[in-house]
Amino acid sequence: MSINLALNKPAAASSYVKPFQPSRAVDGNNQPEFRWVCSTLPGVLTVDLGGEYWIDRWVVVQMGSVGWDSRYNLCNYTFYGSLDNVNWTTLDTVSNNTANSTDRHFVISRVRFVKVVVTKGIAINPQLTSIVELQVFEAASPYLSGLALSTGTLVPEFCMTTTQYTAAVAGVTGITVTPTAEDPQAGITVNGISVPSGQASGNINLNIGSNTITVVSTSSDGVSHVNYTINVTKTGPSANLTKVDVTYSSRSGNITVTVNIADTQTEYSIDLPDTVSSVTFTPYSLDSNASILVNNNQNLSSGQVSAPISVSKNIRIPINVTASDGTISKAYGITII
């Protein structure tokens, strides 16, 4: 059962009408005399929950729920959350309310402080704010508290709310991932396979180049989940190019056109001005020690600039790549239009 985190917690307000101080809005008493009343707008009620919590639900008990008619219910008000009581995030907004009690969910958020800001008070007197009870409920966390690889380093460093990572590895055929949930009862999958919190996944085979690993953490109540993605780049013997920089001279200086290479495509074309008579090629290979033959007469390494290559209309410049161990070769071509 969800716990009302706001119950009997320290409360403050922008102002109040005696004896209806802000603490009466969090005392758990739903009698009309035990409420917070404010006579100036905006009316602000702030509660310190006393610690950081994940929350996803709030309730405002209105006067209409304790024997008064609906004209004494609040109209427009917004709910905010904060970790430091300085920087606030909007969590939910209620407009044109007529309900005797508003019970609403919002996207899960981690907070210590919450506040309600009333911009239009009760229907019968919009300048007057009246809240019988404010309730805030803890949510089951879907976040990870840790994420580790058997080899390689996550970039950036792990943070539970950061969901995109990269890592580079070499000399391994596979990798394992160890996810740890903030809530021990949360469910975790790695590439769709269930993994207990704090335990390593099964071995994940890695190909040369880019490998995507997806970790999904689902809250214990099944309400929310977070997707973490790790892009692991494996280096090693490969005949794949990653890009080629084609540079030519113009009146304004050197201009470079970058040809980004896809894993499954070997032929490319670029459109250059008719005045271009020569270019240089700078090829980049996935295998940093691969041998690269440009235009059938220039042996280059990854990132090395070629000598000038004469070009004419629709000329194809061949690029042949051989992996560092000599076992794999791949032929590319870039046609100058």
Order of alpha helices (4+ residues) and beta strands (2+ residues): beta-beta-beta-beta-beta-beta-beta-beta-beta-beta-beta-beta-beta-beta-beta-beta-beta-beta-beta-beta-beta-beta-beta-beta-beta-beta
